[in-house]
Amino acid sequence: MKEQVERLSKNEWANTISQLVLASSSPRRKELVASLGLSLPVYILSSDVDESVPSDWAPVHIVEQLALRKAHATAAILRERQEEQQSLVIGADTIVVVDGRVLGKPIDRDEALSMLRCLQGREHEVYTGVACVVAQSGTETVAHRMTKVYMKPMTDEALKRYVATGEPDDKAGAYGIQGLGATLVEKIDGCYFNVVGLPVSLLSDMLAQYEIQVF
């Protein structure tokens, strides 16, 4: 795991972090964080950030830097509000990669159909970057997970019917494995929750660095 966190004593972290803030409006990520049953309160505060990146960035660099960008933007909002609570901000970003081509969220349903045609009947990779940023100090930790997804062959009519459901509209790669998109997937190699949008095993390891234990 790539770490950029300043080493503090266990007691210092435990006495410092009093709340978590998820820098995302994604209901899927909200549900996954809630599923951890953490003792700290968890709040949602997303911010608008520029998600454009240089064309030569590797997938790992893209998701880690965008996760950091989102977390730092939310941390800046908290500092502007002069929040008294010490907050740990969680940012995440997910992309789909096939043949070196990065697929984000489709701009419309025509593009969604084009993405699905590209993915059907073959393997692709899903990357999710996760960043933790202490709002008041800016101290950061960032890491990522990659999962291979094998999508079964589908007829064009079936893909069109899936696109018509609207589920692909806001999903990287134009499908949601936690919904109807599960019927498109033959198998996966790696973390399922990474494909959903937040690898909870990785997140729990990162939270542990701040003495925030899942159990």
C-alpha positions as CSV (number, residue, x, y, z in Angstrom):
1,M,0.0,0.0,0.0
2,K,1.3,3.4,-0.9
3,E,1.4,5.6,2.2
4,Q,1.8,9.3,2.7
5,V,0.6,9.5,6.3
6,E,2.6,11.1,9.1
7,R,3.3,8.6,11.8
8,L,1.5,9.5,15.0
9,S,1.0,7.5,18.2
10,K,-2.1,5.3,18.5
11,N,-3.5,7.5,21.3
12,E,-2.9,10.7,19.3
13,W,-5.0,9.4,16.4
14,A,-7.6,8.0,18.7
15,N,-8.0,11.3,20.5
16,T,-8.0,13.3,17.3
17,I,-10.4,11.9,14.8
18,S,-14.0,12.4,15.9
19,Q,-16.0,11.9,12.6
20,L,-15.7,10.6,9.1
21,V,-16.8,12.6,6.1
22,L,-17.5,10.8,2.8
23,A,-16.5,13.0,-0.2
24,S,-19.1,11.4,-2.5
25,S,-22.8,11.6,-3.2
26,S,-22.8,8.0,-4.4
27,P,-25.5,6.0,-2.6
28,R,-23.5,2.9,-3.2
29,R,-20.5,4.2,-1.4
30,K,-22.7,5.6,1.4
31,E,-24.2,2.1,1.9
32,L,-20.8,0.4,2.0
33,V,-19.4,2.8,4.6
34,A,-22.6,2.4,6.6
35,S,-22.2,-1.4,6.4
36,L,-19.0,-1.2,8.4
37,G,-20.9,-0.2,11.5
38,L,-18.3,2.3,12.7
39,S,-18.5,3.9,16.1
40,L,-17.7,7.3,14.7
41,P,-20.5,9.4,13.0
42,V,-20.3,9.4,9.2
43,Y,-21.4,12.4,7.2
44,I,-21.7,13.0,3.4
45,L,-20.2,16.1,1.9
46,S,-19.3,15.9,-1.8
47,S,-17.8,18.8,-3.8
48,D,-17.4,19.6,-7.5
49,V,-13.9,18.9,-8.7
50,D,-12.2,18.9,-12.1
51,E,-11.9,15.2,-13.0
52,S,-9.9,15.8,-16.2
53,V,-6.5,14.1,-16.3
54,P,-3.6,14.0,-18.7
55,S,-4.0,11.3,-21.4
56,D,-0.7,9.6,-20.5
57,W,-1.6,8.9,-16.9
58,A,-1.8,5.2,-15.9
59,P,-5.0,3.9,-14.5
60,V,-3.6,3.6,-11.0
61,H,-2.4,7.2,-11.1
62,I,-5.8,8.4,-12.3
63,V,-7.9,6.8,-9.6
64,E,-5.5,7.6,-6.8
65,Q,-5.1,11.3,-7.8
66,L,-8.8,11.8,-8.4
67,A,-9.6,10.2,-5.0
68,L,-7.1,12.6,-3.4
69,R,-8.5,15.5,-5.4
70,K,-12.1,14.8,-4.1
71,A,-11.0,14.3,-0.5
72,H,-8.9,17.5,-0.4
73,A,-11.7,19.5,-2.0
74,T,-14.1,18.4,0.8
75,A,-11.4,18.9,3.4
76,A,-11.1,22.5,2.2
77,I,-14.8,23.1,2.6
78,L,-14.6,21.8,6.2
79,R,-11.7,24.1,7.0
80,E,-13.6,27.1,5.5
81,R,-16.5,26.3,7.8
82,Q,-14.1,26.2,10.7
83,E,-15.4,22.9,11.9
84,E,-14.3,22.2,15.4
85,Q,-14.6,18.4,14.9
86,Q,-11.5,16.7,13.7
87,S,-12.6,15.0,10.4
88,L,-11.1,12.2,8.4
89,V,-12.3,12.7,4.8
90,I,-12.7,9.6,2.5
91,G,-12.5,10.1,-1.2
92,A,-12.9,7.5,-3.9
93,D,-12.8,7.2,-7.7
94,T,-13.6,4.2,-10.0
95,I,-12.7,3.6,-13.6
96,V,-13.1,0.7,-16.1
97,V,-10.2,-0.1,-18.4
98,V,-10.2,-2.3,-21.5
99,D,-7.3,-2.6,-23.9
100,G,-5.7,0.4,-22.1
101,R,-8.7,2.6,-22.8
102,V,-10.2,4.2,-19.8
103,L,-14.0,4.2,-19.5
104,G,-15.6,6.7,-17.1
105,K,-19.3,7.5,-16.9
106,P,-21.1,7.7,-20.3
107,I,-22.1,11.1,-21.4
108,D,-25.4,9.7,-22.9
109,R,-27.1,6.4,-23.6
110,D,-25.5,6.1,-27.1
111,E,-22.1,6.2,-25.4
112,A,-23.3,3.8,-22.8
113,L,-24.3,1.3,-25.5
114,S,-20.9,1.8,-27.2
115,M,-19.1,1.0,-24.0
116,L,-21.1,-2.1,-23.4
117,R,-20.5,-3.4,-26.9
118,C,-16.8,-2.9,-26.2
119,L,-17.0,-4.9,-22.9
120,Q,-19.3,-7.8,-23.8
121,G,-17.8,-11.2,-24.3
122,R,-14.4,-10.3,-22.8
123,E,-12.3,-9.3,-19.8
124,H,-11.8,-5.8,-18.5
125,E,-10.3,-4.2,-15.3
126,V,-11.9,-2.1,-12.7
127,Y,-9.7,0.2,-10.6
128,T,-10.8,2.1,-7.5
129,G,-8.6,4.6,-5.7
130,V,-9.3,5.4,-2.0
131,A,-7.9,8.4,-0.2
132,C,-8.1,9.4,3.4
133,V,-7.3,13.0,4.3
134,V,-7.3,14.6,7.8
135,A,-9.2,17.8,7.1
136,Q,-7.5,20.1,9.5
137,S,-3.9,19.1,8.7
138,G,-4.1,17.8,5.2
139,T,-2.3,14.6,6.1
140,E,-3.1,12.0,3.5
141,T,-3.1,8.3,2.7
142,V,-3.9,6.9,-0.7
143,A,-4.2,3.4,-2.2
144,H,-6.1,1.4,-4.8
145,R,-7.5,-2.0,-5.8
146,M,-7.9,-3.6,-9.2
147,T,-10.5,-6.3,-10.0
148,K,-10.8,-8.3,-13.3
149,V,-14.3,-8.6,-14.6
150,Y,-15.4,-11.1,-17.3
151,M,-18.5,-10.0,-19.1
152,K,-20.5,-12.7,-21.0
153,P,-21.4,-12.4,-24.6
154,M,-24.7,-10.4,-25.1
155,T,-26.8,-9.7,-28.1
156,D,-27.1,-6.1,-29.2
157,E,-30.8,-6.2,-28.4
158,A,-30.1,-7.3,-24.9
159,L,-27.6,-4.5,-24.4
160,K,-30.1,-1.9,-25.7
161,R,-32.7,-3.2,-23.3
162,Y,-30.2,-2.8,-20.4
163,V,-29.3,0.7,-21.4
164,A,-33.0,1.6,-21.6
165,T,-33.4,0.8,-17.9
166,G,-31.3,3.9,-17.1
167,E,-29.0,2.0,-14.8
168,P,-25.8,2.6,-16.9
169,D,-26.3,6.4,-16.9
170,D,-24.1,7.2,-13.9
171,K,-21.8,4.2,-13.8
172,A,-18.2,3.9,-14.9
173,G,-18.1,1.5,-17.8
174,A,-21.9,1.8,-18.2
175,Y,-22.9,-1.0,-15.9
176,G,-23.7,-1.5,-12.2
177,I,-22.6,-4.9,-10.9
178,Q,-24.8,-4.5,-7.8
179,G,-27.9,-4.1,-9.9
180,L,-29.2,-5.4,-13.1
181,G,-25.7,-5.2,-14.5
182,A,-24.9,-8.4,-12.5
183,T,-26.7,-10.3,-15.2
184,L,-24.1,-9.2,-17.7
185,V,-21.1,-10.5,-15.6
186,E,-19.9,-14.1,-16.0
187,K,-17.3,-13.9,-13.2
188,I,-14.8,-11.7,-11.4
189,D,-11.3,-12.1,-10.1
190,G,-10.7,-9.8,-7.1
191,C,-12.8,-7.7,-4.7
192,Y,-16.5,-7.5,-5.6
193,F,-16.9,-4.2,-3.6
194,N,-14.1,-2.7,-5.6
195,V,-16.4,-3.0,-8.7
196,V,-19.3,-1.5,-6.8
197,G,-17.1,1.5,-6.1
198,L,-15.5,1.2,-2.7
199,P,-13.2,-1.8,-1.7
200,V,-14.2,-2.1,2.0
201,S,-11.3,-4.4,2.9
202,L,-8.8,-1.8,1.7
203,L,-10.7,1.0,3.4
204,S,-10.7,-0.9,6.7
205,D,-7.0,-1.3,6.5
206,M,-6.5,2.4,5.8
207,L,-8.8,3.4,8.6
208,A,-6.8,1.2,11.0
209,Q,-3.8,3.5,10.4
210,Y,-5.8,6.2,12.1
211,E,-6.8,3.8,14.9
212,I,-10.4,3.5,13.6
213,Q,-11.3,-0.2,13.9
214,V,-14.1,-1.9,12.2
215,F,-14.4,-4.5,15.0
